Amino acid sequence: MSKCFLRTKKYLLIVAICLSCCAINGCVVSIFPLATDSRLPKWLTLPPGLTRADVIVIRASMGPTRGVKYNTFGNNNVFDIDAALLVKRHKKLDKTLAKGSGKLFLLPGLYNVSIINGMPEITGFTRLKNEHGDLFPYFYVVDDPTLKRKLLDENEKKLLEEIGADYPAVRKKLLDENGR
Protein backbone atom coordinates (compact mmCIF):
# COMPACT_ATOMS: atom_id res chain seq x y z
CA MET A 1 0.00 0.00 0.00
CA SER A 2 2.76 2.47 0.89
CA LYS A 3 4.61 1.78 -2.41
CA CYS A 4 1.47 2.66 -4.35
CA PHE A 5 1.07 5.87 -2.34
CA LEU A 6 4.71 6.88 -2.94
CA ARG A 7 4.40 6.19 -6.67
CA THR A 8 1.18 8.22 -6.89
CA LYS A 9 2.81 11.04 -4.93
CA LYS A 10 5.77 11.06 -7.35
CA TYR A 11 3.48 11.27 -10.40
CA LEU A 12 1.40 14.04 -8.83
CA LEU A 13 4.60 16.00 -8.25
CA ILE A 14 5.58 15.59 -11.93
CA VAL A 15 2.12 16.73 -13.06
CA ALA A 16 2.25 19.75 -10.72
CA ILE A 17 5.69 20.76 -12.07
CA CYS A 18 4.48 20.47 -15.67
CA LEU A 19 1.37 22.53 -14.99
CA SER A 20 3.30 25.24 -13.18
CA CYS A 21 5.84 25.46 -16.04
CA CYS A 22 3.00 25.91 -18.51
CA ALA A 23 1.53 28.66 -16.35
CA ILE A 24 4.85 30.47 -16.23
CA ASN A 25 5.91 30.14 -19.87
CA GLY A 26 2.61 30.35 -21.74
CA CYS A 27 0.77 28.06 -24.05
CA VAL A 28 0.41 27.47 -27.76
CA VAL A 29 -2.26 29.78 -29.16
CA SER A 30 -2.20 28.57 -32.75
CA ILE A 31 -0.32 26.33 -35.14
CA PHE A 32 -0.50 27.02 -38.87
CA PRO A 33 1.20 25.31 -41.81
CA LEU A 34 2.48 27.30 -44.79
CA ALA A 35 0.21 27.11 -47.85
CA THR A 36 1.73 24.85 -50.51
CA ASP A 37 1.53 27.56 -53.19
CA SER A 38 3.43 30.11 -51.05
CA ARG A 39 7.16 30.65 -51.30
CA LEU A 40 9.27 29.84 -48.26
CA PRO A 41 9.70 32.73 -45.81
CA LYS A 42 13.13 34.39 -45.81
CA TRP A 43 13.73 33.12 -42.29
CA LEU A 44 14.03 29.52 -43.52
CA THR A 45 16.25 28.26 -46.34
CA LEU A 46 15.73 25.13 -48.38
CA PRO A 47 18.69 22.71 -48.12
CA PRO A 48 20.37 21.61 -51.36
CA GLY A 49 18.77 18.60 -53.00
CA LEU A 50 15.24 19.34 -51.78
CA THR A 51 12.37 21.08 -53.56
CA ARG A 52 9.54 23.14 -52.09
CA ALA A 53 7.26 20.08 -52.52
CA ASP A 54 9.55 18.03 -50.23
CA VAL A 55 9.08 20.24 -47.18
CA ILE A 56 6.43 21.73 -44.94
CA VAL A 57 6.71 24.84 -42.75
CA ILE A 58 4.88 25.02 -39.42
CA ARG A 59 4.51 28.23 -37.40
CA ALA A 60 3.32 28.13 -33.79
CA SER A 61 2.26 31.22 -31.82
CA MET A 62 2.67 31.29 -28.05
CA GLY A 63 0.53 33.36 -25.70
CA PRO A 64 1.01 34.04 -22.00
CA THR A 65 -1.17 32.26 -19.48
CA ARG A 66 -0.74 34.91 -16.80
CA GLY A 67 -1.80 38.55 -16.92
CA VAL A 68 -4.40 37.93 -19.63
CA LYS A 69 -7.32 40.37 -19.55
CA TYR A 70 -10.41 40.47 -21.72
CA ASN A 71 -9.14 37.84 -24.20
CA THR A 72 -6.14 39.90 -25.32
CA PHE A 73 -2.63 38.64 -24.98
CA GLY A 74 0.14 40.72 -23.49
CA ASN A 75 1.39 43.70 -25.45
CA ASN A 76 -1.33 44.61 -27.97
CA ASN A 77 -1.35 41.30 -29.81
CA VAL A 78 2.37 40.61 -29.90
CA PHE A 79 3.12 36.90 -29.73
CA ASP A 80 6.23 34.77 -29.38
CA ILE A 81 6.47 32.43 -32.35
CA ASP A 82 8.45 29.42 -33.42
CA ALA A 83 8.83 28.13 -36.98
CA ALA A 84 10.15 24.82 -38.26
CA LEU A 85 11.05 23.48 -41.69
CA LEU A 86 10.26 19.77 -41.85
CA VAL A 87 10.88 17.11 -44.52
CA LYS A 88 7.82 15.23 -45.83
CA ARG A 89 8.41 11.63 -46.82
CA HIS A 90 5.69 9.09 -47.50
CA LYS A 91 3.02 11.47 -46.13
CA LYS A 92 4.87 11.64 -42.77
CA LEU A 93 7.00 14.38 -41.30
CA ASP A 94 10.43 12.78 -41.26
CA LYS A 95 12.78 15.26 -39.57
CA THR A 96 13.24 18.91 -38.71
CA LEU A 97 15.70 20.68 -41.02
CA ALA A 98 15.64 24.17 -39.53
CA LYS A 99 14.06 26.05 -36.64
CA GLY A 100 13.63 29.68 -35.78
CA SER A 101 11.97 31.82 -33.15
CA GLY A 102 10.91 35.42 -32.85
CA LYS A 103 7.88 37.70 -32.56
CA LEU A 104 4.61 38.05 -34.41
CA PHE A 105 2.85 41.44 -34.59
CA LEU A 106 -0.82 41.29 -35.56
CA LEU A 107 -2.14 43.77 -38.12
CA PRO A 108 -5.81 44.50 -38.74
CA GLY A 109 -7.46 41.95 -41.00
CA LEU A 110 -5.73 38.71 -41.81
CA TYR A 111 -2.13 39.97 -41.90
CA ASN A 112 0.83 40.14 -39.54
CA VAL A 113 4.51 40.93 -39.41
CA SER A 114 6.64 37.97 -38.34
CA ILE A 115 10.24 38.55 -37.32
CA ILE A 116 12.08 35.26 -36.93
CA ASN A 117 15.85 35.07 -36.49
CA GLY A 118 15.95 38.83 -37.18
CA MET A 119 14.39 38.45 -40.65
CA PRO A 120 10.94 40.06 -41.12
CA GLU A 121 8.14 38.87 -43.40
CA ILE A 122 4.57 40.02 -43.87
CA THR A 123 2.27 37.02 -43.85
CA GLY A 124 -1.42 36.55 -44.31
CA PHE A 125 -3.98 33.87 -43.60
CA THR A 126 -6.15 31.93 -45.99
CA ARG A 127 -8.38 28.87 -45.86
CA LEU A 128 -7.62 25.97 -48.16
CA LYS A 129 -8.83 22.40 -48.38
CA ASN A 130 -6.55 19.95 -46.59
CA GLU A 131 -5.88 16.34 -47.62
CA HIS A 132 -9.24 15.32 -46.09
CA GLY A 133 -11.21 17.91 -48.08
CA ASP A 134 -11.90 20.14 -45.04
CA LEU A 135 -11.28 23.89 -45.09
CA PHE A 136 -8.26 24.56 -42.91
CA PRO A 137 -6.36 27.79 -42.07
CA TYR A 138 -2.91 28.25 -43.62
CA PHE A 139 -0.50 31.15 -43.64
CA TYR A 140 1.27 32.50 -46.72
CA VAL A 141 4.01 35.01 -47.48
CA VAL A 142 2.77 38.34 -48.90
CA ASP A 143 4.83 39.24 -51.99
CA ASP A 144 2.75 42.11 -53.42
CA PRO A 145 4.89 45.27 -52.84
CA THR A 146 1.85 47.55 -53.06
CA LEU A 147 0.00 45.60 -50.36
CA LYS A 148 3.12 45.50 -48.17
CA ARG A 149 3.58 49.28 -48.41
CA LYS A 150 -0.13 49.88 -47.70
CA LEU A 151 -0.10 47.62 -44.61
CA LEU A 152 3.06 49.26 -43.28
CA ASP A 153 1.82 52.81 -43.94
CA GLU A 154 -1.58 52.20 -42.31
CA ASN A 155 -0.02 50.56 -39.24
CA GLU A 156 3.19 52.57 -38.88
CA LYS A 157 2.34 54.09 -35.47
CA LYS A 158 1.22 50.73 -34.05
CA LEU A 159 4.30 48.91 -35.35
CA LEU A 160 6.66 51.65 -34.17
CA GLU A 161 5.23 51.28 -30.66
CA GLU A 162 5.42 47.48 -30.72
CA ILE A 163 8.69 46.92 -32.59
CA GLY A 164 10.41 50.01 -31.24
CA ALA A 165 13.54 51.63 -32.59
CA ASP A 166 14.14 48.72 -34.99
CA TYR A 167 11.00 49.56 -36.99
CA PRO A 168 12.74 51.66 -39.71
CA ALA A 169 15.20 48.81 -40.38
CA VAL A 170 12.38 46.25 -40.40
CA ARG A 171 10.41 48.39 -42.85
CA LYS A 172 13.45 48.65 -45.16
CA LYS A 173 13.88 44.88 -45.15
CA LEU A 174 10.18 44.27 -45.77
CA LEU A 175 10.10 46.65 -48.72
CA ASP A 176 13.48 45.43 -50.06
CA GLU A 177 14.86 48.97 -49.94
CA ASN A 178 18.51 47.87 -49.70
CA GLY A 179 17.77 46.49 -46.25
CA ARG A 180 18.46 42.83 -47.03
N, C-alpha and C positions, 0 to 999 in steps of 0.2 A: 504493500500500500504506500509506503513512504517513497519508494523508487518512482512510482507513478506520479506522486505529488511533486517530487523534485523535477521530473521530466516536464511536467505541465508548467511548473514555475519557470523553468528555463525557456520554454517556447513562448510563454506570455511576455517574458522580458525581451526576447527577440522581436516580437510583434510590437511591443511598446516602443522600442528603439526605432524600428522602421517607421512607425506612425509619427513619432516626434521629428524624425529627419524630414519626412515629407512636409510637415507643418512648418519647418524652418526654411526649407529650400524652395518650396513651391510645388506646383503640379503641372502636368502637361495640359495645356488648354486646347490645342489642336494639332493634328498631324495631317499634312497635305503632301501628296505626290506631285511632281512636276508633270504637266501635260505632255504627252508624247510628241506633239507637234511644236513644242517650244524648244528654243535653243537652250543649251546649258547656261546657267548663270556664270558670271565671270569669277565667282568665288570658288568654283570647282572646275578642274581641268580633266579632260578625258585622257586616260593613259594611252600610249601608243599600242596599236593592234586592236583597239576596241572601237566600235561605232556607237553612235547615239542610241541605236536600237538595242545595244547590248547592256545598257545601264538604266537605272532608275534613280531619281533624286527624291529624297524625302526631307521635308522641312517640318520641324516640331517647334511649336511656340510654348513657352513656359510662363505661367502666371503665378504671382505670389498667393499663398494661402492665408497670410496674416495681413491685417490692415486693409482689407478689401471692404469698400463701402459702396452701396447702391449699384452693385454689379459692374463696377469699373475696376480696372486693375492698375494699381500703382500710379505711375506718372503719366497721366493723360494717354493711356493706350500705348505705352511703350512696353514691349515684351522682350524677354531673353529668348533667343532662338538657337537651334542647332540644325545643321544640315548634314546629310550624308549622301555620298555617291556609292551606289551598290551595283554589283554585277548581277544580271539576270541570266540564269542558265536553267533550261528545262522547266520554265515557269516557276522557279524558286529563286529566292534571293541568296546568292552563293556567298559573297563576302563583301565587306566594306572596303572600298578603294580609297576614299578620302572623307574627311570630316571637317567641319568648321563650326564656329559659334560666333554669335554677335547679338545685335539688337534689331528689332523690327518696330517701325514707327507707322502706325495706322494713319491712312489718309481717308478723307470722306469718300464714300462709295466703296468700290471693290478693289482698291489699290493700296499699296504700302511701299515704304522704302525699307529694304533689308540691307543691313551692313554686316557682312560676315567676313571675318579675317581682314577687316579694314577695307574691303571692296564693296561699294554700294551697287545696288540694282533696284529698279522700280519693278515691282511685280503686281500682278492682278489675279483675280480669281475668276474661274469659270466652272460650269458644270458640264461634264461629259459622261457618256455611258462607259461604265467599267466593263470588265470581261464577263460579268453576269447580266449585262443589259440594264443595270440600274444607273440612274443619274447620280453622279458622285462629284464632290468638289475637288478641283485641281488648281494649282497655281501655275502661272506662266510668266515669262520675262517680257516686259513691255519694251518693244524696240522702236516704236513710232516716236521720232524726235519731237514732233509737234505736241503730242499728248504728254510726253515727259516734261517739256517746257511749261505747258499749261498747268500740270499738276504741281510742279515746283513753284511757279509764280503764285498760284492761288493759295498755297499752303506755306509760303515762305516764313511768315511770322511764327506759325506753329512749329515748323521744323527748326527754325533758329533757336526757339526756346528749348526744344527737346534734344536736339543734337548739340547745340552750343556753338562754341567758337569754330568747330570743325565744319560747320555747315557750308561755307563758301567752297572749301576744298571738295566736299561731298558733291555739291552741285556741279562743279567743274567736271568731276569724274562721271557723273550721271549724264551730262550733256556732251561728253567727249570733247571738251574744250581744252585740249592739251593737258588734261588732268589725269591721264592714264597712270 
